[in-house]
Amino acid sequence: MADPASERDTSGISFEFNDRDFRRACKMIYARAGIHLADHKRDMVYSRLSRRIRALGLNSFADYLDVVEEDPEREEQSFINALTTNLTSFFREAHHFDALREQLRKLPRGDVIDIWCCAASTGEEPWTLAITACEAFGSDTPPVRILATDIDTNALTTATTARYGNDRIADLSIERKRRFFLRGSGPNEGLVSVKPFLRKLVEFRQLNLLSPDYGLRQRFTAIFCRNVMIYFDKPTQYEILKKVAPLLAPGGRFYAGHSESFAHALDIMQPCGRTIYRAASDAR
Ligand SMILES: C[S@@+](CC[C@H](N)C(=O)[O-])C[C@H]1O[C@@H](n2cnc3c(N)ncnc32)[C@H](O)[C@@H]1O
């Protein structure tokens, strides 16, 4: 769940939360999503999981974690959704979209271009990719397919709905707002939605980067994997990079977040721009 400003628990009901509960929750989210929670995340874990404990009418963390383990159909996904952080925005780290625009413009015309956004969160990033593709090709129907995936089903619901508060696009140029968004009216006053031609370019799907096999047969010209690897430890990052690198098309680029670096995985990914990588096998 996204909003760090709303982390505080305001219900007045508190649950005992001891070291054992915290360690157990950390182990469980690590096993399921690869997310490594440091000690300073303790308050965050308390506040996010207490909402679930309350929603299920339970009395303790131990009972809640038992339900997640013993009845995964019922609660495992909500447990994962609760502990992901979905912070994102349109044109976040904008230099990557300039680089992608250049990359797209240089490609030979003809084939359909596949792009994968593998931590799509609430959708702002894949929609930005779609906007960039339209701008690169000067067309509302660029030859681009964007696959947008995330582990968090709540975030994916927002992404698919493609409706956002006006403030989310406040920094976009007037031209972009007009070309790519519809302004809501009546009950949708204050909201904007992504135009239908943009929606046609993006397919959303749930995918856990920890899965042994992503089941993807396409080769991607660009993989946006930004601000998700920071949640994983180095061995997990390495395993993910091993699975992702072969999915890059020749000349393909892997876009990482501003604080992510893969110096420990130079045998898999080599830097070739500002937090941009290519497969080591492609560089040889
Ligand atoms: C901070 S957001 C980054 C969003 C976007 N990529 C950006 O840079 O603005 C991190 C996203 O990674 C997703 N995530 C965390 N663990 C994941 C996993 N194991 N597989 C797929 N997505 C994961 C979260 O659900 C969350 O939406």
The ligand as a Tripos MOL2 file, in Angstrom:
@<TRIPOS>MOLECULE
LIG
   27    29     1     0     0
SMALL
NO_CHARGES

@<TRIPOS>ATOM
      1 C1          8.2820    1.7350   -5.4610 C.3       1 LIG1
      2 S1          7.2690    0.8740   -6.6170 S.3       1 LIG1
      3 C2          8.1050    1.3100   -8.1310 C.3       1 LIG1
      4 C3          7.1320    1.6990   -9.2040 C.3       1 LIG1
      5 C4          7.7390    2.1360  -10.5320 C.3       1 LIG1
      6 N1          8.5480    1.0890  -11.1040 N.3       1 LIG1
      7 C5          8.5420    3.3920  -10.3750 C.2       1 LIG1
      8 O1          9.7770    3.3580  -10.4280 O.co2     1 LIG1
      9 O2          7.9290    4.4560  -10.1890 O.co2     1 LIG1
     10 C6          7.7840   -0.8220   -6.3620 C.3       1 LIG1
     11 C7          6.8350   -1.8440   -6.9480 C.3       1 LIG1
     12 O3          7.4590   -3.1090   -6.9430 O.3       1 LIG1
     13 C8          6.4730   -4.0980   -6.7190 C.3       1 LIG1
     14 N2          7.0970   -5.3470   -6.2520 N.ar      1 LIG1
     15 C9          7.6420   -5.6190   -5.0360 C.ar      1 LIG1
     16 N3          8.0660   -6.8850   -4.9840 N.ar      1 LIG1
     17 C10         7.7910   -7.4410   -6.1930 C.ar      1 LIG1
     18 C11         7.9820   -8.7330   -6.7540 C.ar      1 LIG1
     19 N4          8.5260   -9.7270   -6.0480 N.pl3     1 LIG1
     20 N5          7.5630   -8.9490   -8.0250 N.ar      1 LIG1
     21 C12         6.9750   -7.9510   -8.7450 C.ar      1 LIG1
     22 N6          6.7680   -6.7160   -8.2590 N.ar      1 LIG1
     23 C13         7.1720   -6.4530   -7.0010 C.ar      1 LIG1
     24 C14         5.5730   -3.4460   -5.6780 C.3       1 LIG1
     25 O4          4.3030   -4.0530   -5.6310 O.3       1 LIG1
     26 C15         5.5500   -1.9910   -6.1430 C.3       1 LIG1
     27 O5          4.4220   -1.7210   -6.9260 O.3       1 LIG1
@<TRIPOS>BOND
     1     1     2 1
     2     2     3 1
     3     2    10 1
     4     3     4 1
     5     4     5 1
     6     5     6 1
     7     5     7 1
     8     7     8 2
     9     7     9 1
    10    10    11 1
    11    11    12 1
    12    11    26 1
    13    12    13 1
    14    13    14 1
    15    13    24 1
    16    14    15 ar
    17    14    23 ar
    18    15    16 ar
    19    16    17 ar
    20    17    18 ar
    21    17    23 ar
    22    18    19 1
    23    18    20 ar
    24    20    21 ar
    25    21    22 ar
    26    22    23 ar
    27    24    25 1
    28    24    26 1
    29    26    27 1
@<TRIPOS>SUBSTRUCTURE
     1 LIG1         1 GROUP 0 **** ****
